[in-house]
């Protein structure tokens, strides 16, 4: 695989995030229960329950879809103001990256 994933959120915040694709970390396992994702960080054995919007973002993080596209999909799916969605989604994605649940790549995965 030619893709090197970042382990921490790149500096610069939301304006830079749109240049990345997000992927669920290989160090996680998850299940969808009653429409909400339950994510386990296998590295530190922590459990995280995501609400419906968080679950939607989690499911979109396939290693091929840009963060910008994920935010646009959130706007469409949940009828959210684009500026609010940009900030909230960027903050949430950054939190998941910092917890080791998502990883970011400057390039989409090939053959996903």
C-alpha positions as CSV (number, residue, x, y, z in Angstrom):
1,X,0.0,0.0,0.0
2,X,1.4,3.4,-1.0
3,X,-0.7,5.3,1.4
4,X,0.8,6.5,4.7
5,X,-1.8,7.5,7.3
6,X,-1.3,10.3,9.7
7,X,-1.6,9.4,13.3
8,X,-2.5,12.8,14.6
9,X,-4.6,15.7,13.3
10,X,-2.7,17.9,10.8
11,X,-2.2,21.5,12.0
12,X,-4.3,24.1,10.4
13,X,-7.8,22.7,11.3
14,X,-10.8,22.4,9.1
15,X,-9.3,24.2,6.1
16,X,-6.7,21.5,5.7
17,X,-9.0,18.5,6.5
18,X,-10.8,18.9,3.2
19,X,-7.5,17.8,1.5
20,X,-7.6,14.4,3.2
21,X,-9.6,11.2,3.1
22,X,-10.6,9.5,6.3
23,X,-10.5,5.8,7.1
24,X,-11.5,3.8,10.1
25,X,-8.3,2.7,11.9
26,X,-7.2,-0.9,11.6
27,X,-6.9,-0.7,15.4
28,X,-10.7,-0.6,15.8
29,X,-13.6,-2.9,15.7
30,X,-17.2,-1.8,15.4
31,X,-20.8,-2.9,15.3
32,X,-24.0,-0.9,14.5
33,X,-26.6,-1.4,17.3
34,X,-30.0,0.3,16.9
35,X,-28.5,2.8,14.4
36,X,-25.5,3.8,16.5
37,X,-22.0,2.6,16.0
38,X,-20.2,1.1,19.0
39,X,-16.5,1.4,18.3
40,X,-13.7,-0.3,20.2
41,X,-10.2,0.9,20.1
42,X,-8.2,-2.3,20.2
43,X,-5.0,-0.6,21.3
44,X,-6.4,0.7,24.6
45,X,-9.6,-1.3,24.9
46,X,-11.8,1.8,25.1
47,X,-15.4,1.8,23.9
48,X,-17.1,4.7,22.1
49,X,-20.8,5.0,21.2
50,X,-21.5,7.3,18.3
51,X,-24.9,9.1,17.7
52,X,-26.6,8.9,14.4
53,X,-24.6,11.7,12.8
54,X,-21.3,10.3,14.2
55,X,-22.3,6.8,12.9
56,X,-23.0,8.3,9.5
57,X,-19.6,9.9,9.4
58,X,-18.0,6.6,10.6
59,X,-19.6,4.7,7.8
60,X,-18.5,7.3,5.2
61,X,-14.8,7.0,6.3
62,X,-13.9,4.4,3.8
63,X,-10.4,5.6,2.8
64,X,-11.7,6.8,-0.6
65,X,-14.1,9.6,0.4
66,X,-12.6,13.0,1.2
67,X,-13.5,14.8,4.4
68,X,-15.0,17.6,2.3
69,X,-17.3,15.0,0.6
70,X,-18.2,13.5,4.0
71,X,-19.2,17.0,5.2
72,X,-21.3,17.6,2.1
73,X,-23.0,14.3,2.6
74,X,-23.8,15.2,6.2
75,X,-25.4,18.5,5.0
76,X,-27.5,16.6,2.6
77,X,-28.5,13.7,4.8
78,X,-29.3,15.7,7.9
79,X,-30.2,19.1,6.3
80,X,-27.5,20.9,8.3
81,X,-26.2,24.4,7.6
82,X,-22.9,24.0,5.6
83,X,-20.9,26.3,7.9
84,X,-22.1,24.5,11.1
85,X,-21.5,21.1,9.5
86,X,-18.0,22.1,8.4
87,X,-17.0,23.1,12.0
88,X,-18.8,20.4,13.8
89,X,-17.8,17.5,11.5
90,X,-14.2,18.8,11.4
91,X,-14.1,18.9,15.2
92,X,-15.6,15.5,15.5
93,X,-13.3,13.9,12.9
94,X,-10.3,15.6,14.6
95,X,-11.4,14.1,17.9
96,X,-11.7,10.6,16.4
97,X,-8.2,11.0,14.8
98,X,-6.8,12.1,18.1
99,X,-8.4,9.1,19.9
100,X,-6.9,6.7,17.3
101,X,-10.2,5.7,15.8
102,X,-9.8,7.3,12.4
103,X,-6.7,7.9,10.3
104,X,-6.2,10.5,7.6
105,X,-4.4,10.2,4.3
106,X,-3.6,12.8,1.7
107,X,-4.4,10.2,-1.0
108,X,-7.3,7.8,-1.4
109,X,-6.7,4.1,-1.0
110,X,-6.4,2.3,-4.3
111,X,-8.6,-0.7,-5.0
112,X,-10.5,-0.1,-1.7
